[in-house]
Protein backbone atom coordinates (compact mmCIF):
# COMPACT_ATOMS: atom_id res chain seq x y z
CA UNK A 1 0.00 0.00 0.00
CA UNK A 2 1.58 3.30 -1.07
CA UNK A 3 0.52 6.90 -0.66
CA UNK A 4 -0.07 7.27 -4.39
CA UNK A 5 -2.37 4.27 -4.24
CA UNK A 6 -4.41 5.87 -1.48
CA UNK A 7 -4.45 9.14 -3.42
CA UNK A 8 -5.70 7.38 -6.51
CA UNK A 9 -8.47 5.64 -4.58
CA UNK A 10 -9.51 8.94 -3.00
CA UNK A 11 -10.46 10.28 -6.40
CA UNK A 12 -11.98 7.02 -7.65
CA UNK A 13 -15.61 6.31 -8.46
CA UNK A 14 -16.31 4.19 -5.35
CA UNK A 15 -15.11 7.03 -3.08
CA UNK A 16 -17.25 9.60 -4.86
CA UNK A 17 -20.26 7.27 -4.83
CA UNK A 18 -19.83 6.56 -1.11
CA UNK A 19 -19.58 10.28 -0.37
CA UNK A 20 -22.72 10.91 -2.38
CA UNK A 21 -24.56 8.11 -0.55
CA UNK A 22 -23.55 9.74 2.75
CA UNK A 23 -24.85 13.15 1.69
CA UNK A 24 -28.15 11.77 0.41
CA UNK A 25 -28.60 9.69 3.56
CA UNK A 26 -27.99 12.80 5.68
CA UNK A 27 -30.66 14.68 3.75
CA UNK A 28 -33.13 11.79 3.91
CA UNK A 29 -32.62 11.39 7.65
CA UNK A 30 -33.27 15.08 8.27
CA UNK A 31 -36.29 15.28 5.97
CA UNK A 32 -37.89 11.86 6.50
CA UNK A 33 -36.47 10.18 9.64
CA UNK A 34 -36.70 13.24 11.89
CA UNK A 35 -40.48 13.75 11.41
CA UNK A 36 -40.86 9.96 11.59
CA UNK A 37 -39.20 9.92 15.04
CA UNK A 38 -41.51 12.73 16.19
CA UNK A 39 -44.50 10.74 14.95
CA UNK A 40 -43.33 7.50 16.59
CA UNK A 41 -42.92 9.29 19.94
CA UNK A 42 -46.70 9.79 20.12
CA UNK A 43 -49.17 7.51 21.94
CA UNK A 44 -48.94 3.88 20.84
CA UNK A 45 -51.51 2.77 18.24
CA UNK A 46 -51.51 0.16 15.47
CA UNK A 47 -50.01 2.43 12.85
CA UNK A 48 -47.13 3.31 15.19
CA UNK A 49 -46.56 -0.31 16.18
CA UNK A 50 -46.28 -1.39 12.56
CA UNK A 51 -44.01 1.53 11.67
CA UNK A 52 -41.78 0.86 14.68
CA UNK A 53 -41.47 -2.77 13.59
CA UNK A 54 -40.51 -1.77 10.05
CA UNK A 55 -37.97 0.77 11.32
CA UNK A 56 -36.36 -1.84 13.57
CA UNK A 57 -36.27 -4.55 10.91
CA UNK A 58 -32.79 -3.67 9.53
CA UNK A 59 -31.36 -4.27 13.04
CA UNK A 60 -32.92 -7.68 13.63
CA UNK A 61 -33.11 -9.15 10.13
CA UNK A 62 -30.00 -10.28 8.16
CA UNK A 63 -29.07 -7.61 5.57
CA UNK A 64 -28.78 -10.11 2.72
CA UNK A 65 -32.26 -11.45 3.44
CA UNK A 66 -33.70 -7.96 3.79
CA UNK A 67 -31.94 -7.00 0.58
CA UNK A 68 -33.50 -9.93 -1.26
CA UNK A 69 -37.00 -9.06 -0.01
CA UNK A 70 -36.51 -5.44 -1.07
CA UNK A 71 -35.18 -6.60 -4.42
CA UNK A 72 -38.36 -8.63 -4.97
CA UNK A 73 -40.54 -5.72 -3.91
CA UNK A 74 -38.70 -2.97 -5.77
CA UNK A 75 -37.68 -4.90 -8.88
CA UNK A 76 -39.15 -4.16 -12.32
CA UNK A 77 -41.92 -6.68 -11.76
CA UNK A 78 -42.17 -6.11 -8.00
CA UNK A 79 -45.20 -4.97 -6.08
CA UNK A 80 -43.71 -1.48 -5.54
CA UNK A 81 -41.09 -1.38 -8.26
CA UNK A 82 -43.45 -1.87 -11.22
CA UNK A 83 -45.75 1.10 -10.49
CA UNK A 84 -42.74 3.27 -9.52
CA UNK A 85 -41.16 2.66 -12.91
CA UNK A 86 -44.31 2.98 -15.02
CA UNK A 87 -45.67 6.08 -13.25
CA UNK A 88 -42.58 7.99 -12.16
CA UNK A 89 -39.96 6.45 -14.39
CA UNK A 90 -37.99 5.78 -11.22
CA UNK A 91 -35.85 2.67 -11.16
CA UNK A 92 -34.38 1.80 -7.79
CA UNK A 93 -32.93 -1.65 -8.36
CA UNK A 94 -29.35 -1.81 -9.74
CA UNK A 95 -29.07 1.97 -9.71
CA UNK A 96 -27.49 4.59 -7.44
CA UNK A 97 -30.96 5.25 -6.02
CA UNK A 98 -30.89 1.64 -4.81
CA UNK A 99 -27.50 2.15 -3.16
CA UNK A 100 -28.75 5.30 -1.43
CA UNK A 101 -31.94 3.57 -0.31
CA UNK A 102 -29.94 0.64 1.08
CA UNK A 103 -27.65 2.96 3.06
CA UNK A 104 -30.64 4.91 4.30
CA UNK A 105 -32.64 1.99 5.68
CA UNK A 106 -29.53 0.41 7.21
CA UNK A 107 -29.03 3.54 9.32
CA UNK A 108 -32.71 4.23 9.94
CA UNK A 109 -33.16 2.33 13.25
CA UNK A 110 -29.94 3.79 14.70
CA UNK A 111 -31.27 7.32 14.22
CA UNK A 112 -35.01 6.94 14.75
CA UNK A 113 -35.19 4.56 17.73
CA UNK A 114 -33.05 6.50 20.25
CA UNK A 115 -34.54 9.79 19.07
CA UNK A 116 -38.14 8.60 19.48
CA UNK A 117 -37.25 7.26 22.93
CA UNK A 118 -35.75 10.64 23.92
CA UNK A 119 -38.81 12.47 22.62
CA UNK A 120 -41.06 10.25 24.74
CA UNK A 121 -39.35 11.34 27.99
CA UNK A 122 -41.75 13.05 30.42
CA UNK A 123 -39.51 16.10 30.87
CA UNK A 124 -39.37 16.70 27.12
CA UNK A 125 -43.17 16.46 26.92
CA UNK A 126 -43.45 18.97 29.78
CA UNK A 127 -41.17 21.48 28.05
CA UNK A 128 -43.13 21.03 24.83
CA UNK A 129 -46.37 21.75 26.67
CA UNK A 130 -44.83 24.86 28.25
CA UNK A 131 -43.75 26.15 24.83
CA UNK A 132 -47.25 25.64 23.45
CA UNK A 133 -48.84 27.63 26.30
CA UNK A 134 -46.33 30.41 25.59
CA UNK A 135 -47.78 30.77 22.11
CA UNK A 136 -45.51 28.60 19.97
CA UNK A 137 -47.26 26.31 17.45
CA UNK A 138 -46.31 22.63 17.02
CA UNK A 139 -43.66 23.20 14.33
CA UNK A 140 -42.05 26.20 16.07
CA UNK A 141 -42.01 24.21 19.31
CA UNK A 142 -40.37 21.24 17.61
CA UNK A 143 -37.66 23.44 16.09
CA UNK A 144 -36.96 25.84 18.97
CA UNK A 145 -37.52 23.67 22.04
CA UNK A 146 -37.84 19.95 21.38
CA UNK A 147 -35.02 19.45 18.86
CA UNK A 148 -32.44 21.50 20.84
CA UNK A 149 -33.40 19.63 24.01
CA UNK A 150 -32.63 16.27 22.36
CA UNK A 151 -29.71 17.57 20.28
CA UNK A 152 -27.23 15.10 21.80
CA UNK A 153 -29.31 12.06 20.88
CA UNK A 154 -30.13 13.65 17.54
CA UNK A 155 -26.48 14.29 16.67
CA UNK A 156 -25.09 10.99 17.89
CA UNK A 157 -27.89 8.99 16.26
CA UNK A 158 -27.33 10.80 12.98
CA UNK A 159 -23.59 10.03 13.07
CA UNK A 160 -24.13 6.34 13.82
CA UNK A 161 -26.80 6.08 11.13
CA UNK A 162 -24.51 7.70 8.54
CA UNK A 163 -21.52 5.57 9.52
CA UNK A 164 -23.64 2.44 9.27
CA UNK A 165 -25.29 3.60 6.05
CA UNK A 166 -22.13 4.34 4.05
CA UNK A 167 -20.56 1.04 5.17
CA UNK A 168 -23.59 -1.06 4.33
CA UNK A 169 -22.85 -4.12 2.19
CA UNK A 170 -25.62 -6.72 2.30
CA UNK A 171 -28.66 -4.72 1.21
CA UNK A 172 -26.44 -2.55 -1.02
CA UNK A 173 -25.17 -5.56 -2.93
CA UNK A 174 -28.71 -6.91 -3.43
CA UNK A 175 -30.36 -3.62 -4.39
CA UNK A 176 -27.43 -1.97 -6.17
CA UNK A 177 -26.03 -5.07 -7.80
CA UNK A 178 -22.37 -4.17 -7.15
CA UNK A 179 -22.02 -3.01 -10.76
CA UNK A 180 -18.58 -1.51 -11.40
CA UNK A 181 -18.86 2.17 -12.28
CA UNK A 182 -22.46 2.36 -11.14
CA UNK A 183 -23.11 0.86 -7.74
CA UNK A 184 -19.78 -0.29 -6.29
CA UNK A 185 -19.34 1.58 -3.01
CA UNK A 186 -16.02 1.64 -1.11
CA UNK A 187 -17.01 -1.32 1.05
CA UNK A 188 -18.11 -3.38 -1.95
CA UNK A 189 -14.94 -2.40 -3.79
CA UNK A 190 -12.89 -3.98 -0.98
CA UNK A 191 -14.78 -7.19 -1.63
CA UNK A 192 -14.18 -6.84 -5.38
CA UNK A 193 -10.44 -6.16 -4.90
CA UNK A 194 -9.98 -9.17 -2.67
CA UNK A 195 -11.83 -11.43 -5.08
CA UNK A 196 -9.46 -10.23 -7.85
CA UNK A 197 -6.45 -10.82 -5.63
CA UNK A 198 -5.63 -7.05 -5.40
CA UNK A 199 -4.75 -7.07 -1.72
CA UNK A 200 -2.77 -3.80 -1.73
CA UNK A 201 -5.71 -2.00 -3.26
CA UNK A 202 -8.05 -3.55 -0.68
CA UNK A 203 -5.72 -2.30 2.05
CA UNK A 204 -5.67 1.23 0.63
CA UNK A 205 -9.48 1.25 0.58
CA UNK A 206 -9.55 -0.03 4.17
CA UNK A 207 -7.22 2.79 5.15
CA UNK A 208 -9.60 5.40 3.70
CA UNK A 209 -12.56 3.83 5.52
CA UNK A 210 -10.55 3.60 8.74
CA UNK A 211 -9.81 7.33 8.65
CA UNK A 212 -13.51 8.04 8.04
CA UNK A 213 -14.40 5.73 10.93
CA UNK A 214 -11.98 7.54 13.22
CA UNK A 215 -13.47 10.91 12.28
CA UNK A 216 -16.97 9.56 12.97
CA UNK A 217 -15.81 8.22 16.33
CA UNK A 218 -14.16 11.49 17.39
CA UNK A 219 -17.26 13.47 16.42
CA UNK A 220 -19.41 10.96 18.30
CA UNK A 221 -17.25 11.35 21.42
CA UNK A 222 -17.47 15.12 21.16
CA UNK A 223 -21.27 15.06 20.95
CA UNK A 224 -21.68 12.57 23.80
CA UNK A 225 -18.93 13.36 26.31
CA UNK A 226 -20.56 11.14 28.94
CA UNK A 227 -20.69 8.18 26.59
CA UNK A 228 -24.47 8.15 26.66
CA UNK B 1 -67.60 29.84 31.76
CA UNK B 2 -67.03 26.14 31.99
CA UNK B 3 -69.25 23.09 31.89
CA UNK B 4 -67.31 19.98 31.02
CA UNK B 5 -66.20 16.56 32.09
CA UNK B 6 -63.50 14.00 31.53
CA UNK B 7 -63.16 10.40 32.63
CA UNK B 8 -59.91 8.52 32.90
CA UNK B 9 -58.89 5.35 34.67
CA UNK B 10 -62.20 5.06 36.52
CA UNK B 11 -62.02 8.66 37.74
CA UNK B 12 -64.80 11.01 36.66
CA UNK B 13 -63.99 14.69 36.65
CA UNK B 14 -66.74 17.29 36.30
CA UNK B 15 -66.46 21.07 36.37
CA UNK B 16 -69.15 23.70 35.98
CA UNK B 17 -68.48 27.28 37.05
CA UNK B 18 -68.36 30.85 35.82
CA UNK B 19 -65.17 32.63 36.67
CA UNK B 20 -65.61 36.11 38.10
CA UNK B 21 -62.80 38.57 37.51
CA UNK B 22 -60.40 40.07 38.32
CA UNK B 23 -58.10 38.97 41.13
CA UNK B 24 -56.94 35.56 42.24
CA UNK B 25 -59.19 32.53 42.31
CA UNK B 26 -57.60 29.79 44.35
CA UNK B 27 -58.38 26.26 43.20
CA UNK B 28 -58.29 24.33 46.45
CA UNK B 29 -58.64 20.67 47.23
CA UNK B 30 -56.78 17.57 48.36
CA UNK B 31 -54.18 15.82 46.23
CA UNK B 32 -55.69 13.73 43.46
CA UNK B 33 -58.95 15.72 43.47
CA UNK B 34 -58.48 16.83 39.86
CA UNK B 35 -56.92 20.30 40.29
CA UNK B 36 -54.16 19.73 37.75
CA UNK B 37 -56.70 18.02 35.47
CA UNK B 38 -58.79 21.18 35.54
CA UNK B 39 -55.83 23.38 34.63
CA UNK B 40 -54.70 21.08 31.82
CA UNK B 41 -58.21 21.08 30.39
CA UNK B 42 -58.45 24.87 30.55
CA UNK B 43 -54.98 25.33 29.02
CA UNK B 44 -55.75 22.93 26.18
CA UNK B 45 -53.11 20.40 27.22
CA UNK B 46 -55.79 17.76 27.37
CA UNK B 47 -59.27 17.51 25.95
CA UNK B 48 -62.58 17.06 27.85
CA UNK B 49 -64.89 14.19 26.91
CA UNK B 50 -67.97 16.39 26.85
CA UNK B 51 -69.20 19.94 27.50
CA UNK B 52 -67.72 23.31 26.62
CA UNK B 53 -65.16 25.86 27.78
CA UNK B 54 -65.71 29.55 27.06
CA UNK B 55 -63.69 32.46 28.27
CA UNK B 56 -64.23 36.16 27.54
CA UNK B 57 -66.55 35.61 24.57
CA UNK B 58 -64.25 32.98 23.09
CA UNK B 59 -65.03 29.28 22.86
CA UNK B 60 -61.98 27.10 23.51
CA UNK B 61 -63.78 23.81 23.44
CA UNK B 62 -67.21 22.63 22.42
CA UNK B 63 -67.84 18.90 22.20
CA UNK B 64 -71.13 19.37 20.34
CA UNK B 65 -69.43 21.42 17.61
CA UNK B 66 -66.26 19.30 17.67
CA UNK B 67 -64.30 22.46 18.39
CA UNK B 68 -60.90 22.35 20.09
CA UNK B 69 -58.63 25.38 20.21
CA UNK B 70 -54.96 24.35 20.68
CA UNK B 71 -53.04 25.76 23.67
CA UNK B 72 -51.01 28.32 21.68
CA UNK B 73 -54.19 29.96 20.39
CA UNK B 74 -55.94 30.25 23.77
CA UNK B 75 -53.78 33.04 25.14
CA UNK B 76 -53.72 31.57 28.62
CA UNK B 77 -50.37 31.69 30.43
CA UNK B 78 -49.24 28.80 32.60
CA UNK B 79 -46.86 28.38 35.51
CA UNK B 80 -46.34 24.72 36.41
CA UNK B 81 -45.15 22.90 39.54
CA UNK B 82 -41.71 22.62 38.00
CA UNK B 83 -40.32 25.75 36.36
CA UNK B 84 -40.09 24.08 32.91
CA UNK B 85 -37.46 26.59 31.78
CA UNK B 86 -35.70 25.86 28.49
CA UNK B 87 -32.16 24.92 29.49
CA UNK B 88 -30.71 25.68 26.04
CA UNK B 89 -31.63 29.36 26.47
CA UNK B 90 -30.37 31.93 28.98
CA UNK B 91 -32.79 33.45 31.49
CA UNK B 92 -33.20 36.47 29.22
CA UNK B 93 -34.03 34.31 26.20
CA UNK B 94 -36.50 32.28 28.25
CA UNK B 95 -38.26 35.53 29.12
CA UNK B 96 -38.20 36.61 25.46
CA UNK B 97 -39.48 33.23 24.17
CA UNK B 98 -43.16 34.31 23.90
CA UNK B 99 -42.14 37.46 21.99
CA UNK B 100 -39.71 35.68 19.65
CA UNK B 101 -41.43 32.38 18.97
CA UNK B 102 -44.93 32.70 20.39
CA UNK B 103 -46.20 35.65 18.40
CA UNK B 104 -46.71 37.71 21.55
CA UNK B 105 -44.77 40.94 20.90
CA UNK B 106 -43.49 42.87 23.91
CA UNK B 107 -45.34 45.98 24.91
CA UNK B 108 -43.02 48.94 25.55
CA UNK B 109 -41.64 48.71 29.06
CA UNK B 110 -43.25 45.37 29.90
CA UNK B 111 -39.95 43.48 29.96
CA UNK B 112 -38.41 45.91 32.45
CA UNK B 113 -41.57 45.93 34.53
CA UNK B 114 -41.57 42.13 34.86
CA UNK B 115 -37.84 42.02 35.59
CA UNK B 116 -38.27 44.62 38.30
CA UNK B 117 -41.38 43.06 39.86
CA UNK B 118 -39.76 39.64 40.17
CA UNK B 119 -36.25 40.85 40.99
CA UNK B 120 -34.64 39.23 37.96
CA UNK B 121 -32.03 41.93 37.15
CA UNK B 122 -29.05 39.88 38.30
CA UNK B 123 -30.22 36.66 36.67
CA UNK B 124 -30.75 37.71 33.05
CA UNK B 125 -27.50 36.35 31.61
CA UNK B 126 -27.37 33.24 33.77
CA UNK B 127 -27.91 29.76 32.38
CA UNK B 128 -31.11 28.27 33.75
CA UNK B 129 -29.41 25.18 35.21
CA UNK B 130 -27.46 27.43 37.60
CA UNK B 131 -30.63 28.87 39.15
CA UNK B 132 -31.97 27.84 42.55
CA UNK B 133 -35.52 26.50 42.77
CA UNK B 134 -36.93 29.84 43.88
CA UNK B 135 -35.05 31.80 41.21
CA UNK B 136 -36.16 29.38 38.48
CA UNK B 137 -39.78 29.68 39.53
CA UNK B 138 -39.53 33.49 39.52
CA UNK B 139 -38.22 33.34 35.94
CA UNK B 140 -41.06 30.96 35.00
CA UNK B 141 -43.61 33.41 36.42
CA UNK B 142 -41.96 36.24 34.51
CA UNK B 143 -42.03 34.25 31.29
CA UNK B 144 -45.72 33.47 31.76
CA UNK B 145 -46.49 37.15 32.41
CA UNK B 146 -44.63 38.17 29.24
CA UNK B 147 -46.75 35.67 27.27
CA UNK B 148 -49.58 38.13 28.01
CA UNK B 149 -52.25 35.52 28.62
CA UNK B 150 -55.73 36.80 29.35
CA UNK B 151 -55.79 34.39 32.27
CA UNK B 152 -52.82 33.23 34.31
CA UNK B 153 -52.97 29.57 35.34
CA UNK B 154 -50.65 28.55 38.18
CA UNK B 155 -50.37 24.92 39.22
CA UNK B 156 -48.88 24.67 42.72
CA UNK B 157 -45.93 26.83 41.69
CA UNK B 158 -44.50 26.88 45.21
CA UNK B 159 -44.88 23.21 46.13
CA UNK B 160 -41.23 22.36 45.49
CA UNK B 161 -39.81 25.31 47.46
CA UNK B 162 -38.73 25.69 51.07
CA UNK B 163 -40.68 27.85 53.49
CA UNK B 164 -38.55 30.98 53.17
CA UNK B 165 -38.60 31.00 49.34
CA UNK B 166 -42.31 30.32 49.45
CA UNK B 167 -43.05 33.35 51.62
CA UNK B 168 -40.94 35.54 49.38
CA UNK B 169 -42.64 34.35 46.18
CA UNK B 170 -46.13 34.66 47.67
CA UNK B 171 -45.47 38.39 47.89
CA UNK B 172 -44.61 38.54 44.18
CA UNK B 173 -47.65 36.51 43.18
CA UNK B 174 -50.06 38.54 45.32
CA UNK B 175 -48.95 41.66 43.44
CA UNK B 176 -49.63 40.26 39.95
CA UNK B 177 -53.38 41.04 39.51
CA UNK B 178 -52.87 44.62 40.69
CA UNK B 179 -49.70 45.27 38.66
CA UNK B 180 -50.67 43.46 35.45
CA UNK B 181 -54.44 43.24 35.66
CA UNK B 182 -54.26 39.54 34.79
CA UNK B 183 -56.94 37.38 36.42
CA UNK B 184 -55.27 34.38 38.00
CA UNK B 185 -56.32 30.83 38.70
CA UNK B 186 -54.02 29.49 41.40
CA UNK B 187 -54.00 25.79 42.26
CA UNK B 188 -52.85 24.72 45.70
CA UNK B 189 -53.54 22.32 48.52
CA UNK B 190 -51.72 24.51 51.07
CA UNK B 191 -53.97 26.52 53.38
CA UNK B 192 -51.42 29.29 54.03
CA UNK B 193 -51.23 30.03 50.30
CA UNK B 194 -55.02 30.06 50.06
CA UNK B 195 -55.34 32.44 52.97
CA UNK B 196 -52.73 34.81 51.56
CA UNK B 197 -53.91 34.94 47.95
CA UNK B 198 -57.58 34.07 47.56
CA UNK B 199 -60.17 36.59 46.39
CA UNK B 200 -62.36 33.60 45.58
CA UNK B 201 -62.06 29.89 46.12
CA UNK B 202 -62.91 27.13 43.70
CA UNK B 203 -63.06 23.96 45.77
CA UNK B 204 -62.52 20.63 44.10
CA UNK B 205 -63.27 17.39 45.83
CA UNK B 206 -64.09 14.00 44.37
CA UNK B 207 -64.06 15.49 40.88
CA UNK B 208 -66.71 18.16 41.66
CA UNK B 209 -66.20 21.96 41.70
CA UNK B 210 -67.81 24.72 43.80
CA UNK B 211 -67.01 28.41 43.44
CA UNK B 212 -67.19 30.43 46.66
CA UNK B 213 -66.30 33.98 47.61
CA UNK B 214 -63.47 34.37 50.10
CA UNK B 215 -66.01 35.27 52.74
CA UNK B 216 -68.24 32.30 52.01
CA UNK B 217 -65.30 29.95 52.03
CA UNK B 218 -63.96 30.98 55.41
CA UNK B 219 -67.43 30.93 56.94
CA UNK B 220 -68.31 27.56 55.53
CA UNK B 221 -68.15 24.62 57.83
CA UNK B 222 -67.18 22.27 55.04
CA UNK B 223 -64.47 19.97 56.31
CA UNK B 224 -61.75 20.48 53.72
CA UNK B 225 -58.66 18.38 53.76
CA UNK B 226 -55.41 20.34 53.48
Interface residues (C-beta under 8 A of the other chain):
Chain A: X126 X127 X129 X130 X131 X132 X133 X134 X135 X136 X137 X138 X140 X141 X144 X145 X148 X149 X151
Chain B: X43 X44 X45 X70 X71 X72 X74 X75 X76 X77 X78 X80 X82 X84 X86 X87 X88 X97 X98 X101 X102 X103 X104 X143 X144 X147 X149
